[in-house]
Amino acid sequence: MNIKRSILTLWMLFSMAHPVLADRFLSDEDRQIVVTCLVLEAGGEGFDGMLAVLNVILNRAQGDLDQMVPKTIKSGAFSSMSSVWNQDVRDYTLLFQRAERQPVACETAHQLIDLLEDGCLWDNTQGATHFHSAAIHPYWADDLHYLLTIGNHKFYLEKNRTLASL
């Protein structure tokens, strides 16, 4: 089954889920940064895993597309992007190149952002603001409310936030 058919099928299945509406579009640079983050964090997890990471990025930015990159990725929220956190002038070139080595994952990430910008994205994380690999248990996880596991990642919500309404 091709990726567009998969996306349409999943969209129809989850259309009752919490919709995420966008009133703006990401800049080309921010789009590339988000694509890179999705691929490096969850490229091996396929559509559902990358959708979940995209939702965490959006949830951390409280739904504001203009804040998705500055409030999340550029602020050091994702370990895959850590090589640029402390640079005076952030150069994402090497990270972009790493992500581009996974062309199928890059295409899926672009399609997810298209869904977001078209207002067709749904939150498969129940409002999660944090996640980690299921293979580890970071120190901060005990301070959060566990929500669910998607693929090889566990998703959490800050205890002072409410769950997304479905």
N, C-alpha and C positions, 0 to 999 in steps of 0.2 A: 504494500500500500504506500503511495507516495506521501510526502510530508504534508502537502496542502490538504489532502483528503483526511489525514490523521488529525490535523489541526481542526478542520471543520467538524469531524466526528467528536473530538474531545470538547469542542466549543458547544456542540449541541447537548452532549451529556452533562456538561457543567453549567449550562445556561441558567440554572436555578441558583447557582452559587453567587457569592458576593461579587457583583460586577465592579470593575475598576474603570473609571471614566477619566479620560485625559482631555484637557482643554487646550493643550499646547503640543508642540512637537519638540523633540530633542534636537539640539544643534548637531551638525555632522561630527564634531569632535566628541561631544558627550555621548552620542550614539556609539561611536567606535570604542569609547572607554567602557560603556555598559556592555557592549557585545564581548569585549575582551574579558571583562570580569565574569560574565556568565559562562563563557567557554572555559576559562581557567579554573573557576570554582566548581562547575558542574557539567562540563562538556561531555564527560563520560556517562552522565546520568540521563541523557536524552531530553526529550521535550518536557516531561513532568519535573525533572530536577532543575532544569534551567528556568522553567516557569516559576518554580518555588523561590529560587534565588532572586529572580527579577521582582517578585512580590516582596521579598524581604527588603530589597533596595527601596522599593516604592513605599513600603510601610514605614521604614526608618525616616524617609523624607516626608512622612505624613501626607502622601498623595500628591505632593507638589513636584511636577516634572522638572522645574527649574532647580530644585534642590536635590534631585536624585544623585547627581555626581558630587557636588560640593559637600553635602551633608553625610554622604555615605562612603563612596569609593575614595574620594580624595582626602577624607578625614581619617583614613586608616582602618576602616571597618572590615576589610576583607584581606586575608593573608596573601592571597594570590597577587595582590597589587603592592605588597609591602616594599618592594625594591624602589619605589618612587616616593614613599611617604615623607622621608626626611630630606629630599632634594630641594634646594632653593628654587631651581627651575625644573619642574617635573617633566621628564622625558619618558613617554610611554612607548617609544618605538620598539624596544626589545620585547615588551609585553604584547604589543600588537602582532609582532612577528611570530611569537610563540602561539598565540591564538589562531593565527592564519594557517598554521600547520594542521589545523582541524577544520577543514572546509565544510564538512557536513554540519558540525556543531555551530560554526559561524553562521551558516545559512539559517539554521533553526533559531539562533539568537536574533538575527535580523527579523525573522518572521514574527517572533514574539514581541519585539518592539513595535512592529507594524500593528499587531493586534492591540497593543497598549494604546498606541496613538489613534487607532480607529475606534476606541471605546469598547473593544470586544474581549478584553482580558478579564479573567476571573482570578480570584485569590484562592489558590489551592492550599494555602498555609493557615487559613483561619486567622489571618492578621499577624503572623509571626514577624518579629523584629530581629531575631537572632537565629543562627543555625551553626551546627558543627558536624564534622564527620562522625558517624556512628562508631568509628574505631577508637575514638578518644573520649575523654570526659574532662573538658576544661574547667578551671576553677570557678568561672562565672556561671556555669550552668545551674548550680544549686540555688542561685539567687533569682532564677527566672521560672516562669510557669511553662512546663513541657506541654506541647500541643500534639505533635504527631511526628512520624518518621516518613520521609519520602525518599525512596531509593536508599542511598548510604548516608543520608543526612538526617539529623534530628532538629526539629524546629521548636522555637520557644517564643514566648511573649513576655515583655517586661511586666512585672507584677503590678505596677501602677497603671497599666493600660487595660482597657476592656477588650474582650474578644470581638472579632468582626461579626456583625450580624449577618445571618444567612437568610 
